[in-house]
């Protein structure tokens, strides 16, 4: 599907999408993607700050006739370790019982989305399980920076990396302008979440216990290998010191009667 046709595609909502009166949302993305601003815009007040915490933050409120629970997950860098994902999984699974209705993948519309960003998104999202994509909507933040450019034009011109992410999320996306104070943009987002939930047969996203176990095992394996490397280097240094201590002193007579020791 050509991205200039997505405007029509994303308005083809099925009839009879149920209203979710108690909605649970998780905000994901890198550390500068505007997750806190998105949470504040959705709840209509300042509930999240931009402090780059390593903890999940949960806030609740009433928006567009719905009780909304918003959980901001810790942001990632492109080289984040598996420990961060374990923190996210452990905390989100307890804060969003029985599971979030939607995961919102925040992407700053004012920053070029590179292949490095794409790989980071794929790495972190798929550590939550393959099913994560069917429960995710791409949320473009700082939409006011687009000016007269439509989001469809932005995706079209954003290159293959950005298009890959949007397609992986089933061509589901939304734009938030954090400078706007009207509720229409938030109401439309919540309706898109209800649309997605209906497409998932009303199933929430659940954090796979098996996936958590695999993450823990991966962490332990990384720690074990790191300890092995540390011990190997230590042993090699000891061997070199012992060898150096046991070498005899060599003398070489140089021209002019000088003696060199080795």
Backbone torsions as a table, in degrees:
resi	resn	phi	psi	omega
1	UNK	NA	132.8	178.5
2	UNK	-74.2	138.6	-172.4
3	UNK	-69.4	-20.0	175.9
4	UNK	-72.4	-13.9	176.9
5	UNK	-91.5	-2.4	-174.8
6	UNK	-69.1	-25.2	179.3
7	UNK	-59.4	-42.2	178.1
8	UNK	-70.1	-43.6	-176.6
9	UNK	-58.8	-44.9	-173.0
10	UNK	-77.5	-3.5	174.5
11	UNK	-102.0	3.8	179.1
12	UNK	-89.1	69.7	-176.9
13	UNK	-83.2	141.5	177.4
14	UNK	-68.7	155.4	-179.8
15	UNK	-76.1	142.7	174.5
16	UNK	80.5	30.0	176.7
17	UNK	-68.6	124.0	-175.9
18	UNK	-70.1	145.9	176.1
19	UNK	-80.1	129.5	178.9
20	UNK	-100.9	109.6	-175.8
21	UNK	-81.5	-21.6	179.4
22	UNK	-128.9	93.6	-169.9
23	UNK	-105.1	138.9	179.2
24	UNK	-117.0	127.2	-174.2
25	UNK	-128.5	139.8	174.6
26	UNK	-117.7	133.2	178.7
27	UNK	-101.1	120.5	179.5
28	UNK	-119.4	163.3	175.7
29	UNK	145.2	175.2	179.1
30	UNK	-74.7	175.1	-168.6
31	UNK	-69.2	-17.2	-178.4
32	UNK	-117.4	25.2	-175.2
33	UNK	-88.4	-4.5	178.5
34	UNK	87.6	30.5	-178.9
35	UNK	-62.8	-44.9	-178.9
36	UNK	-62.4	-42.9	178.7
37	UNK	-62.2	-38.5	178.2
38	UNK	-63.0	-44.6	178.9
39	UNK	-60.9	-41.2	178.8
40	UNK	-66.1	-39.5	179.7
41	UNK	-66.9	-41.6	-179.6
42	UNK	-64.3	-43.0	-178.2
43	UNK	-84.2	-13.1	176.4
44	UNK	77.9	17.2	178.1
45	UNK	-161.3	168.7	-178.0
46	UNK	-80.3	99.4	178.9
47	UNK	-115.8	-24.9	-179.3
48	UNK	-116.3	145.5	173.2
49	UNK	-113.2	173.4	-175.0
50	UNK	-91.9	13.2	177.5
51	UNK	-66.8	130.3	-172.3
52	UNK	-82.4	73.2	-176.8
53	UNK	-78.5	155.4	176.0
54	UNK	-95.0	8.7	-179.5
55	UNK	-107.4	153.4	171.8
56	UNK	-77.7	139.9	-178.6
57	UNK	-119.0	126.5	-177.8
58	UNK	-112.8	131.2	176.3
59	UNK	-137.4	154.3	-178.0
60	UNK	-133.4	157.9	177.9
61	UNK	-175.5	179.3	179.0
62	UNK	-109.1	123.9	-178.8
63	UNK	-140.9	128.9	174.2
64	UNK	50.4	44.2	177.2
65	UNK	73.1	19.5	-179.6
66	UNK	-132.5	147.5	168.9
67	UNK	-86.3	121.7	-174.5
68	UNK	-114.8	128.8	169.9
69	UNK	-107.9	121.6	-179.5
70	UNK	-116.6	127.1	176.6
71	UNK	-117.7	121.5	176.2
72	UNK	-93.2	116.9	177.8
73	UNK	-81.4	155.0	176.0
74	UNK	-57.8	139.9	178.2
75	UNK	-75.6	155.9	179.9
76	UNK	-113.5	156.9	165.1
77	UNK	-98.6	170.3	-178.4
78	UNK	-64.9	-22.1	-178.7
79	UNK	-112.6	28.3	-179.9
80	UNK	-60.9	149.0	-178.2
81	UNK	-92.7	171.1	-179.1
82	UNK	-64.9	-24.4	179.6
83	UNK	-58.0	-39.0	179.3
84	UNK	-62.3	-41.3	-179.7
85	UNK	-66.4	-34.1	177.7
86	UNK	-65.8	-41.8	176.8
87	UNK	-59.6	-46.3	-179.4
88	UNK	-60.4	-50.0	-178.3
89	UNK	-60.3	-47.2	-177.1
90	UNK	-61.4	-47.7	-176.0
91	UNK	-75.0	-42.3	-178.9
92	UNK	-63.5	-39.8	-178.1
93	UNK	-63.0	-27.7	179.0
94	UNK	-90.8	-28.8	-177.3
95	UNK	-84.3	-18.1	-173.6
96	UNK	-118.7	28.5	179.1
97	UNK	-59.7	137.3	0.7
98	UNK	-88.8	24.3	179.9
99	UNK	130.4	145.1	-179.5
100	UNK	-71.3	150.0	173.3
101	UNK	-76.2	-30.6	-175.9
102	UNK	-149.3	144.5	169.0
103	UNK	-108.5	124.5	-179.8
104	UNK	-105.2	113.2	-179.8
105	UNK	-87.7	103.9	-176.3
106	UNK	-78.1	128.9	176.0
107	UNK	-132.9	126.1	-179.0
108	UNK	-71.5	118.3	-179.0
109	UNK	-71.2	-11.0	-176.9
110	UNK	-98.7	2.6	-179.5
111	UNK	-120.5	130.0	177.4
112	UNK	-56.4	134.1	-177.9
113	UNK	-97.2	110.7	-172.7
114	UNK	-98.3	174.8	176.2
115	UNK	-63.8	-32.2	176.0
116	UNK	-62.6	-43.0	176.3
117	UNK	-62.5	-41.7	-178.5
118	UNK	-61.6	-44.7	-180.0
119	UNK	-63.3	-38.4	178.7
120	UNK	-64.8	-42.4	177.6
121	UNK	-60.8	-47.8	-179.0
122	UNK	-61.2	-45.3	-179.1
123	UNK	-59.2	-49.6	-174.4
124	UNK	-75.4	-38.5	-179.3
125	UNK	-68.4	-43.7	-175.4
126	UNK	-73.9	-15.5	171.5
127	UNK	-70.9	-14.1	174.5
128	UNK	-88.3	-3.7	178.8
129	UNK	114.0	152.1	-177.7
130	UNK	-63.2	-30.1	-177.1
131	UNK	-72.5	-8.6	-175.6
132	UNK	-58.4	-33.5	-175.1
133	UNK	-65.3	-34.1	-177.9
134	UNK	-75.3	-6.9	179.2
135	UNK	-115.4	14.6	-173.1
136	UNK	-117.4	139.6	172.4
137	UNK	-119.3	133.7	174.6
138	UNK	-75.1	123.9	-179.9
139	UNK	-111.6	106.4	178.6
140	UNK	-80.5	120.3	179.8
141	UNK	-95.8	166.3	-178.4
142	UNK	54.3	44.2	-179.0
143	UNK	-62.7	-20.8	178.4
144	UNK	-64.4	-20.6	179.7
145	UNK	-74.6	-12.2	-179.4
146	UNK	-73.8	-21.1	-179.2
147	UNK	63.8	-127.0	-179.2
148	UNK	-86.8	-1.0	179.7
149	UNK	-78.5	127.2	177.0
150	UNK	-74.5	160.3	179.8
151	UNK	-66.1	-31.8	176.7
152	UNK	-63.9	-41.1	177.0
153	UNK	-66.7	-37.4	178.9
154	UNK	-64.2	-43.2	179.1
155	UNK	-66.3	-42.0	-179.3
156	UNK	-61.2	-40.4	-177.4
157	UNK	-89.5	-4.8	-175.2
158	UNK	-77.7	-10.8	177.2
159	UNK	93.9	174.7	-173.6
160	UNK	-65.1	-33.9	-178.1
161	UNK	-62.0	-48.7	179.8
162	UNK	-67.1	-41.8	-179.6
163	UNK	-64.1	-34.8	177.7
164	UNK	-60.2	-44.4	-178.8
165	UNK	-65.3	-45.7	-179.7
166	UNK	-61.7	-44.0	178.5
167	UNK	-64.5	-39.0	-179.7
168	UNK	-62.7	-29.3	178.4
169	UNK	-90.5	21.8	176.7
170	UNK	69.2	27.1	-178.3
171	UNK	59.6	31.9	175.3
172	UNK	-99.3	127.6	-178.8
173	UNK	-158.6	161.8	178.4
174	UNK	-154.0	156.9	179.6
175	UNK	-119.3	134.0	173.9
176	UNK	-117.4	130.7	171.3
177	UNK	-103.0	112.7	-175.4
178	UNK	-72.4	-9.7	178.7
179	UNK	-90.8	-13.1	178.6
180	UNK	-83.1	142.8	-178.6
181	UNK	-109.3	-4.4	-179.8
182	UNK	-75.1	159.7	-176.9
183	UNK	-92.4	-6.6	-174.3
184	UNK	-60.7	-42.7	-177.4
185	UNK	-65.9	-33.5	178.3
186	UNK	-74.8	-42.8	178.2
187	UNK	-58.9	-42.3	178.7
188	UNK	-63.9	-38.5	177.5
189	UNK	-62.7	-45.4	-179.2
190	UNK	-64.3	-35.0	176.7
191	UNK	-67.3	-36.2	176.9
192	UNK	-66.9	-35.1	176.7
193	UNK	-65.2	-43.2	177.5
194	UNK	-62.4	-37.8	176.0
195	UNK	-61.0	-44.1	-179.1
196	UNK	-67.0	-42.2	179.5
197	UNK	-61.4	-40.5	177.3
198	UNK	-61.7	-39.8	177.9
199	UNK	-66.5	-24.2	176.9
200	UNK	-93.3	18.5	179.1
201	UNK	57.6	38.8	175.9
202	UNK	66.0	15.4	178.6
203	UNK	-83.4	135.2	172.5
204	UNK	-78.3	165.9	171.1
205	UNK	-84.5	125.5	178.0
206	UNK	-112.4	140.4	-178.9
207	UNK	-79.9	113.7	-172.1
208	UNK	-64.7	121.5	178.5
209	UNK	-63.3	-34.7	177.9
210	UNK	-64.7	-40.8	178.3
211	UNK	-63.7	-39.5	178.0
212	UNK	-62.4	-42.9	178.7
213	UNK	-61.6	-41.4	179.2
214	UNK	-64.4	-38.7	177.8
215	UNK	-63.4	-43.2	179.3
216	UNK	-63.9	-41.9	178.9
217	UNK	-64.7	-37.8	178.0
218	UNK	-65.1	-40.7	178.7
219	UNK	-62.6	-46.1	-179.8
220	UNK	-62.8	-39.0	179.3
221	UNK	-65.4	-40.7	177.4
222	UNK	-63.7	-41.1	178.6
223	UNK	-65.5	-39.8	179.4
224	UNK	-63.7	-44.4	179.9
225	UNK	-66.3	-37.4	178.3
226	UNK	-64.4	-40.4	178.5
227	UNK	-66.7	-38.8	177.3
228	UNK	-62.6	-43.0	178.3
229	UNK	-63.3	-39.8	179.8
230	UNK	-63.5	-44.9	179.9
231	UNK	-66.4	-37.0	179.5
232	UNK	-64.7	-44.4	178.7
233	UNK	-64.0	-41.6	179.5
234	UNK	-62.2	-42.4	-179.9
235	UNK	-66.1	-40.4	178.6
236	UNK	-63.1	-39.8	179.1
237	UNK	-65.9	-40.0	177.4
238	UNK	-63.6	-40.7	179.1
239	UNK	-62.7	-42.6	179.2
240	UNK	-64.3	-40.1	179.6
241	UNK	-65.3	-43.0	-179.8
242	UNK	-63.7	-41.2	179.8
243	UNK	-64.7	-41.7	-178.8
244	UNK	-65.8	-37.2	-178.7
245	UNK	-69.3	-27.4	-176.6
246	UNK	-92.1	-3.3	-179.2
247	UNK	-76.0	134.2	176.5
248	UNK	-71.6	154.3	178.2
249	UNK	-77.2	125.4	-178.7
250	UNK	-101.4	137.6	179.7
251	UNK	-118.3	138.2	178.8
252	UNK	-131.5	129.1	179.0
253	UNK	-83.8	125.8	-178.2
254	UNK	-101.4	160.4	176.7
255	UNK	-54.3	139.9	-179.3
256	UNK	91.8	4.6	177.2
257	UNK	85.5	3.5	178.6
258	UNK	-77.0	149.9	180.0
259	UNK	-117.9	130.6	177.9
260	UNK	-107.4	134.8	177.2
261	UNK	-103.9	136.4	176.2
262	UNK	-126.2	NA	NA
